[in-house]
Amino acid sequence: MKLILEVLLMGLALYIGARIVPGVYVDGYGSAIIASLLIALANATIGLVLRFFTFPLNLLTLGLVSFIISILMILLVDSMMTSFNTNGFLSATVLAIVVTFVKIILDAIFGMNRE
């Protein structure tokens, strides 16, 4: 049940982020859920491999490389879906930041951080 709620909240955060950030377009809430699932899957597979190989550089940059990899995963999903579009790296960067903050707020509202 918690996993389903996490997926729905992440989709909502992406949907809200797409409405806030100029240059980002998503067809609807359903497309936002699919995009968030694909972004999570890309981060869990390709992103994990990239983070493994860039670990020393990630330590030197205090996690900036991991953030850039997450942005690249957003751009990868953008290229895979027609119902989710960004206008490039800058839009994807702002989207990643906004989605993170929206997700923190939604987690606090819905009590996702409580054990």
Secondary structure, DSSP 8 states (H G I E B T S, - for coil): -HHHHHHHHHHHHHHHHHHHSTTEEES-HHHHHHHHHHHHHHIIIIIHHHHHHTHHHHHHTTTHHHHHHHHHHHHHHHHH-SSEEESSHHHHHHHHHHHHHHHHHHHHHHTTT--
